Amino acid sequence: MTIATAFDELKAAMQADPEYAWGWHCNFAMPIMDASGISHEKANKAAAHLMEHLFDYDITTHPYYQGEAK
């Protein structure tokens, strides 16, 4: 399996399972908040940008998302 294929499978898994995507989002947001001392809302926004950039996934539509929608 190539890296590109594995990445495509990861993206597909997120599209198929919003809870799986939410787990990734949380694993981005918490270290951002802890390392930088920014607010929960800003960390969520930063993680949402990562999710969009890396996985073409709009986490701001998830019901658990707390932060400014894009």
C-alpha positions in Angstrom: 0.0 0.0 0.0 1.3 3.4 -0.9 1.2 6.4 1.5 -1.3 8.1 -0.8 -3.6 5.1 -0.7 -3.4 4.9 3.0 -4.2 8.6 3.3 -7.2 8.2 1.0 -8.4 5.3 3.2 -8.0 7.5 6.2 -10.0 10.3 4.6 -12.7 7.8 3.6 -12.9 6.5 7.1 -13.5 10.0 8.4 -16.3 10.6 5.9 -17.9 7.3 6.8 -17.7 7.8 10.6 -18.1 11.3 12.1 -17.2 9.9 15.5 -13.9 8.7 14.2 -13.2 12.1 12.7 -14.2 13.7 16.0 -11.5 11.7 17.8 -8.9 13.0 15.4 -10.1 16.5 15.9 -9.8 16.2 19.7 -6.4 14.7 19.4 -5.3 17.8 17.4 -7.2 20.4 19.6 -6.0 19.4 23.0 -2.3 19.5 22.4 -2.7 22.8 20.6 -4.5 24.2 23.6 -2.1 22.7 26.1 1.1 23.8 24.3 0.0 27.3 23.5 -2.4 28.3 26.3 -5.0 29.5 23.9 -8.7 29.1 24.6 -10.8 26.0 24.0 -12.6 27.8 21.2 -9.4 28.9 19.4 -7.9 25.4 19.8 -11.0 23.9 18.2 -10.8 26.4 15.4 -7.1 25.6 14.8 -7.9 21.9 14.8 -10.8 22.4 12.4 -8.4 24.1 10.0 -6.1 21.1 10.2 -8.9 18.7 9.6 -10.0 20.7 6.6 -6.4 21.0 5.2 -5.3 17.5 5.8 -8.4 15.5 5.3 -10.9 17.7 3.4 -13.2 17.2 6.3 -15.4 20.0 7.8 -15.5 19.1 11.4 -17.5 22.4 12.2 -20.6 20.6 11.1 -20.2 17.9 13.8 -22.8 18.3 16.6 -20.0 18.3 19.3 -18.0 21.1 17.7 -17.8 24.2 19.9 -16.4 27.1 18.2 -17.0 29.4 15.4 -18.2 27.7 12.2 -16.3 28.6 9.1 
